[in-house]
């Protein structure tokens, strides 16, 4: 009898092993699956945000999160549109139009302030202290709005950055004047180097080449150094664009700026000497030139899996300001 029990146990164990081999491990957790996150890109033909920058941002996000990130060109035939979870949109924004809107907004705010100031002066003479206090509070609010809009306008002119609209699941990328200037400078350097290469080649083929052999060698060394420096400059531009893309993607998943709160234990620079992807710092050395904390990665992963970050953002209508205000209050973060 005991031998029969041993036989049945042995058969049962063998069947279990065969079942695992044939069917795979049962009850596989969702965490073990590799999720795919898609961003449809709507970019202008000659956009400074090129394929190389998107590829680098894609590699960075995949390496850090373990998810498949795909930046794909917009297609009218696409079956799925934005869904707040794993399909989003990236649109190139015209900086000139953006700054014009900001300037127009400032003009309207200043006009409103002038009217309000006149009303306050009239109320001061009337003795109506209740309404006077209300208007004075409104004036403080208007002054704050003017200051914020003025700062935004200055930043729009300076930073090669973007913004997000979580309600529309959309990232907006902008090309600021400094980034366009840098790109033009790189192109001018390339053209100049091509001309110098041609002159150098002609000099080497000339009849007096042997007489000036050492001088040609010296010029060639300088030329090679210039080519190397220009290529280094180009790579830095690519990394800068990749950081901006990854930065704005971070906002889509609810991440905030490193400088936004004073006591959230999030620093501009990480311990490895690289800037945090959610900072405004310049890119550093290495493949990406920027990095991200494990906690930030965890928030992205939880969002895509419809965890707490997703549920909290959904609860406020995917309004990032409301979400971060609530989150800061819960965590005791201060600006």
Secondary structure, 3 states (H helix, E strand, C coil): CHHHHHHHHHHHHHHHHHHHHHHCCCCCCHHHCCCEEEEEEECCCCCCCCHHHHHHHHHHHHHHHCCEEEEEECCCCCCCCCCCCCEEEEEEECHHHHHHHHHHHHHHHHHHHHHHHHHHHHHHHHCCHHHHHHHHHHHHHHHHHHHHHHHHHHHHHHCCCEEEEHHHCEEEEECCHHHHHHHHHHHHHHHHHHHHHHHHHHHHHCCCCCCCHHHHHHHHHHHHHHHHHHHHHHHHHHHHHHHHHHHHHHHHCCCCCCCCCCCCCCCCECCCCCEECCCCCCCCCCCCCEECCHHHHHHHHHHHCCCHHHHHHHHCCCCHHHHHHHHHHHHCCCC
